[in-house]
Amino acid sequence: MQKCRPTLCAGPCEPVPMNRAQTRKVSRIEQVDKTHAAVLSGLHAASFEDPWSAAAIAAMFDVPGLIALLATQRDAPEGFLLARFVAGEAEILSIGVLPAARGSGTGMALLDRLHALVREKTAAPGLLLDVAADNQPALALYEKAGYKQVGRRKAYYRKPNGVFVDSLTMRRDFA
Ligand SMILES: CC(C)(COP(=O)(O)OP(=O)(O)OC[C@H]1O[C@@H](n2cnc3c(N)ncnc32)[C@H](O)[C@@H]1OP(=O)(O)O)[C@@H](O)C(=O)NCCC(=O)NCCS
């Protein structure tokens, strides 16, 4: 089990197989509500070793400020993003794309939609997230999306094999 807050975007506990697609495809991104908790939970389970149950995700919708995005390809779910806006701050809680769909632009499309929504609907000056320091695909995605490291928590995550990994806090400003 990972040593982290329950809402933290911790990243996978094992390396993710690289699957850089040769061609780009366009995912449909929509904002979804509590009725999609089971779908979001299934996508989360495909990306993380400490899956969030449908009940846990449904409960997240009961707290004001949750933003849930679902990416689909020909109506088939292939990615999700959960974020929250609270007390003037926006934070990414989790993002994941099905292994077979990775490397096709879905992760970036989810971030692009989130950025547009947060700018349009909130007064947040930027977005924050936490990521395991060894999660190279996620770090590459965030850096490409304009996030910069603003903090580091030593040995914050504990992997199933007992190894501790640092957490990096990253921020993207809208200014
Ligand atoms: C991180 C994750 C969401 C990326 O989703 P994705 O749909 O594959 O990402 P994209 O195809 O949109 O990639 C956008 C950019 O991110 C970077 N990137 C993403 N995956 C990468 C990889 N495996 N290797 C190198 N760069 C990568 C690249 O710069 C890429 O741009 P490019 O294709 O022009 O080179 C996906 O790997 C995933 O679900 N991982 C498991 C869950 C996880 O770790 N979530 C993050 C927790 S903090």
The ligand as an ORCA input file, in Angstrom:
! r2SCAN-3c Opt
* xyz 0 1
  C       0.453      9.414    -17.343
  C      -0.629      9.017    -18.336
  C      -1.975      9.537    -17.841
  C      -0.320      9.647    -19.717
  O      -1.446      9.447    -20.564
  P      -1.256      9.319    -22.161
  O      -2.601      9.369    -22.767
  O      -0.417      8.151    -22.484
  O      -0.439     10.656    -22.476
  P      -0.388     11.415    -23.892
  O      -0.436     10.417    -24.997
  O      -1.429     12.480    -23.899
  O       1.059     12.067    -23.851
  C       1.247     13.482    -23.879
  C       2.717     13.779    -23.656
  O       3.138     13.245    -22.396
  C       4.463     12.688    -22.511
  N       4.386     11.236    -22.275
  C       3.266     10.544    -21.948
  N       3.570      9.223    -21.775
  C       4.892      9.100    -21.990
  C       5.791      7.986    -21.966
  N       5.384      6.738    -21.656
  N       7.094      8.213    -22.248
  C       7.524      9.443    -22.528
  N       6.733     10.553    -22.591
  C       5.425     10.375    -22.312
  C       4.926     13.009    -23.911
  O       5.559     14.277    -23.894
  C       3.626     13.096    -24.674
  O       3.708     13.904    -25.811
  P       4.154     13.215    -27.225
  O       3.250     12.086    -27.479
  O       4.008     14.337    -28.207
  O       5.566     12.754    -27.055
  C      -0.669      7.475    -18.545
  O       0.647      7.012    -18.786
  C      -1.234      6.711    -17.356
  O      -2.444      6.527    -17.234
  N      -0.345      6.246    -16.436
  C      -0.802      5.439    -15.266
  C      -1.510      6.302    -14.254
  C      -0.614      7.424    -13.763
  O       0.569      7.251    -13.504
  N      -1.223      8.617    -13.627
  C      -0.516      9.792    -13.142
  C      -0.493      9.802    -11.653
  S       0.228     11.302    -10.995
*
